[in-house]
Amino acid sequence: MTSPPMLEMLWEADDPAEVITNRFGLADAAAARRWVTEALARHWSVDVTSCERIVMSHTNALAWVDTPSGRMIAKWSVAPERFARLAALARLTVELEARGVPVSAPVAAPDGRLQVEVDGVSLAVQHVVAGDLLDTGDLGLVRATGAVLARLHDVLATSTAAGELLALVDPPALLPDRVTGWLDAAPAHLATPACDTLRRLLVDLPAGPLPTQLVHGDVRAANVLCTSDAVAAVLDLEEARCDHAVVEMARAAVLLGTRFHDWGPVTPDVHDSLRAGYESVRPLTPLEARWWDVLVLWTSLAMIPPGEDPTGWGPAAADLAVRLDGPSPDPDAPTT
């Protein structure tokens, strides 16, 4: 291992050479490689033969390493306030894998720990899952993603480890209050006819509570690995939270095409395919089905940026609102 690993930032525009030092306390890329190599040898008895890249995001870092047993990822956090949550998430991911949900579960250390606290960080190791990020142009894979999301929700609704995590998160506010509160506080650039459509749809919704549960929190192409015909793994449960399953499903439908630096809307066919796959496993209740259009439009509107809109969130939300409102009357049509 003579060449230091490549340092990259996942989201931020910061200099990764500065971040590895100032945020993660390592002198440079070579020092980071040595630390990862020594930590895996000491705590997992894993011999790292090479470390090709380290990617950083906020308080997390991921190192891709080669070992005699295949490629692995070492992931660590420097945020102590998240260590208990990370340990609970590790236990949850192992349970999900055991119950047939395609995830990338952590590899236990010889002493049984899934997250090891060492040198002031919380560290985990997992095998690299073969696959490519979801291509939303393949509606068959989008449908498969919907089916996997439904299975994930089913398991999360009954999981012991999910219950442990629910104790660490706050329950959501009532859903009608969340949407109306967002509308009332929406910035000026969102004062559009589509917002008026959203208000009308809310008025027509029947009353009734929707159940809450633990949900993934960040379902989109960047977190879905696929083979040519199946979902290989749903990644990154770190944003798991308490919410309504249909809220997550609608949000996933709108944001499914987003990766790391590409935040553009998908087509209505993608929304429909994700929902069809989901309902092939877990049909929506009548009340959830009534909320679907509201939630898809709400999420679409929330993505419209102020100023320039290079990927077209505004037109996508406007088109959706028109479809939900029905065809506009023809002003030139004869009247009776």
Secondary structure, 3 states (H helix, E strand, C coil): CCCCCEEEECCCCCCHHHHHHHCCCCCCHHHHHHHHHHHHHHHHCCCCCEEEEEEEECCEEEEEEEECCEEEEEEEECCHHHHHHHHHHHHHHHHHHHCCCCECCECCCCCCCCCEEECCEEEEEEECCCCEECCCCCHHHHHHHHHHHHHHHHHHHHCHHHHHHHCCCCCCCCHHHHHHHHHHCCCHHHCCHHHHHHHHHHHCCCCCCCCCEEECCCCCHHHEEECCCCEEEECCCCCCEEECHHHHHHHHHHHCCCCCCCCCCCCHHHHHHHHHHHHCCCCCCHHHHHHHHHHHHHHHHHCCCCCCCCCCHHHHHHHHHHHHHCCCCCCCCCCC
